[in-house]
Amino acid sequence: MFYLIGLGLGDPKDITVKGLEIVKKCDRVYLEAYTSILTCGAEELEKFYDRKLIIADRDLVEQGADDILADSGEKDVALLVVGDPFGATTHTDLILRAKEKGIKFQVVHNTSILNAVGCCGLQLYSFGETVSIPYWTETWQPDSFFDKIANNYKNQLHTLCLLDIKVKEPTLESLTRKKREYMPPKFMTVSEAAKQLLQIVENKKSEELIIGEKVMCIGLARVGSETQQIITCNLREMSEVDLGGPLHSLIVVGPTLHPLEVEYLQQFSLKKS
Amino acid sequence: MFYLIGLGLGDPKDITVKGLEIVKKCDRVYLEAYTSILTCGAEELEKFYDRKLIIADRDLVEQGADDILADSGEKDVALLVVGDPFGATTHTDLILRAKEKGIKFQVVHNTSILNAVGCCGLQLYSFGETVSIPYWTETWQPDSFFDKIANNYKNQLHTLCLLDIKVKEPTLESLTRKKREYMPPKFMTVSEAAKQLLQIVENKKSEELIIGEKVMCIGLARVGSETQQIITCNLREMSEVDLGGPLHSLIVVGPTLHPLEVEYLQQFSLKKS
């Protein structure tokens, strides 16, 4: 049997009782470690499960999927995923491969940032399409996510922006060599995301924009963990906010708020803190 | 301390390890039982926790909030919520009241239908605004959710439709009496939801509609439980589909699909089953 188990967002105890029972009985347990990270590290998980984990980086999950599934027909193999297993398409792909091979599988759901983001008090039903904000490079600066945010705003909806993470990315120079070298991991902060958005506003200044530097934003860090932080201010102010370690998410708030949303958000105001 | 604990969607073991530890140590534990239901019943939960639960219906949560919070300053009190605690605004309201009273609180997240719906293989980032489809009465037949679905479709997005549930609704006749009488609980099925959508299509037939009876839909039942069922067919066909017991959800699929979405959805085709 092949198990895909969601770990939630915070610490080792955010796994479900069902998920933990499966982890305990499995022959092999992989930890997917490149689409997202838990606020705690892998060592803490190993200690809590009292067993070794195999760290699954992008190469292993995307090219080595057959190794992961190899003997899942006879043995019990689990892949642990931060958040919910269906948060990344690569996991859907794994299930399809298991099906092709006639391997039975089970999914154990858990919270993901898509619903945990409700902790800021905004109603989950008032969010539009979720967008991802990628790290810009000198030569690659896409801005299509800005139009989606603007479109949500026009439709009276909030936008959850998932911020890029780079884990075990090969350096450009090493791509041509036999021995890969990797860049240090990096995780986009709300301030970095806000700066890229401000740059887009600046680039588009000749157009008539629906949102600008005064649009209300919410910065969230380490949602679901004990050190969770939430702050609300405008986009310009957000570019100077420091919420500490990863992971961060950014919300661009819609133009109209429900009175309960207003009341709840007040506690997170930058001016108050 | 006041705890709001998500239970996930399926059976008692879908609670997190953290959540279970809190349930075990609390002085009083309420089970919120009107915005959603678990596939298993309250008795099964009590057996698993080895403790009594206080069933919290709408009256208790909305009018009796002070009773729930009464001594949460000194004692440990938990409210268990199906899915994630922030799925319903009434829970956000409870936290605000706790804050007003200076009562400390902690939220334990869990999966909700908003991310578990990924089990059908559609990418969660390709969903637009979530809508709720309410039970129509003879005199009250709102259809604003149809416009939201059509708007999502126009923006190349899928729509998750949450289907109405009626639990402990007083009968119209008893509203004027001292002694309340309640209607039997009812839970909207995918077929009932599809029929209401077809009716709206029929009513609007003079208009140029973006979606009609041929639009592709996905019906989901008891997501996250062992008896989970998923079926995909067009809206007309969905009005005849029977997915068994509650809870059901309906997805109206956007106009374009990613190849991986197409491949994953094939297994759920009505024609195949």
Boltz contact constraints between the chains, C-beta under 6 A:
constraints:
  - contact:
      token1: [A, 13]
      token2: [B, 17]
      max_distance: 6.0
  - contact:
      token1: [A, 13]
      token2: [B, 18]
      max_distance: 6.0
  - contact:
      token1: [A, 14]
      token2: [B, 16]
      max_distance: 6.0
  - contact:
      token1: [A, 14]
      token2: [B, 18]
      max_distance: 6.0
  - contact:
      token1: [A, 15]
      token2: [B, 17]
      max_distance: 6.0
  - contact:
      token1: [A, 16]
      token2: [B, 14]
      max_distance: 6.0
  - contact:
      token1: [A, 16]
      token2: [B, 16]
      max_distance: 6.0
  - contact:
      token1: [A, 17]
      token2: [B, 13]
      max_distance: 6.0
  - contact:
      token1: [A, 17]
      token2: [B, 15]
      max_distance: 6.0
  - contact:
      token1: [A, 17]
      token2: [B, 20]
      max_distance: 6.0
  - contact:
      token1: [A, 18]
      token2: [B, 13]
      max_distance: 6.0
  - contact:
      token1: [A, 18]
      token2: [B, 14]
      max_distance: 6.0
  - contact:
      token1: [A, 20]
      token2: [B, 17]
      max_distance: 6.0
  - contact:
      token1: [A, 84]
      token2: [B, 111]
      max_distance: 6.0
  - contact:
      token1: [A, 84]
      token2: [B, 115]
      max_distance: 6.0
  - contact:
      token1: [A, 86]
      token2: [B, 118]
      max_distance: 6.0
  - contact:
      token1: [A, 89]
      token2: [B, 123]
      max_distance: 6.0
  - contact:
      token1: [A, 89]
      token2: [B, 260]
      max_distance: 6.0
  - contact:
      token1: [A, 92]
      token2: [B, 121]
      max_distance: 6.0
  - contact:
      token1: [A, 92]
      token2: [B, 264]
      max_distance: 6.0
  - contact:
      token1: [A, 109]
      token2: [B, 111]
      max_distance: 6.0
  - contact:
      token1: [A, 109]
      token2: [B, 116]
      max_distance: 6.0
  - contact:
      token1: [A, 109]
      token2: [B, 224]
      max_distance: 6.0
  - contact:
      token1: [A, 110]
      token2: [B, 111]
      max_distance: 6.0
  - contact:
      token1: [A, 111]
      token2: [B, 84]
      max_distance: 6.0
  - contact:
      token1: [A, 111]
      token2: [B, 109]
      max_distance: 6.0
  - contact:
      token1: [A, 111]
      token2: [B, 110]
      max_distance: 6.0
  - contact:
      token1: [A, 111]
      token2: [B, 111]
      max_distance: 6.0
  - contact:
      token1: [A, 112]
      token2: [B, 115]
      max_distance: 6.0
  - contact:
      token1: [A, 114]
      token2: [B, 114]
      max_distance: 6.0
  - contact:
      token1: [A, 114]
      token2: [B, 115]
      max_distance: 6.0
  - contact:
      token1: [A, 114]
      token2: [B, 124]
      max_distance: 6.0
  - contact:
      token1: [A, 115]
      token2: [B, 84]
      max_distance: 6.0
  - contact:
      token1: [A, 115]
      token2: [B, 112]
      max_distance: 6.0
  - contact:
      token1: [A, 115]
      token2: [B, 114]
      max_distance: 6.0
  - contact:
      token1: [A, 115]
      token2: [B, 115]
      max_distance: 6.0
  - contact:
      token1: [A, 116]
      token2: [B, 109]
      max_distance: 6.0
  - contact:
      token1: [A, 118]
      token2: [B, 86]
      max_distance: 6.0
  - contact:
      token1: [A, 121]
      token2: [B, 92]
      max_distance: 6.0
  - contact:
      token1: [A, 124]
      token2: [B, 114]
      max_distance: 6.0
  - contact:
      token1: [A, 125]
      token2: [B, 130]
      max_distance: 6.0
  - contact:
      token1: [A, 128]
      token2: [B, 128]
      max_distance: 6.0
  - contact:
      token1: [A, 128]
      token2: [B, 129]
      max_distance: 6.0
  - contact:
      token1: [A, 129]
      token2: [B, 128]
      max_distance: 6.0
  - contact:
      token1: [A, 129]
      token2: [B, 157]
      max_distance: 6.0
  - contact:
      token1: [A, 130]
      token2: [B, 125]
      max_distance: 6.0
  - contact:
      token1: [A, 157]
      token2: [B, 129]
      max_distance: 6.0
  - contact:
      token1: [A, 224]
      token2: [B, 109]
      max_distance: 6.0
  - contact:
      token1: [A, 260]
      token2: [B, 89]
      max_distance: 6.0
  - contact:
      token1: [A, 264]
      token2: [B, 92]
      max_distance: 6.0
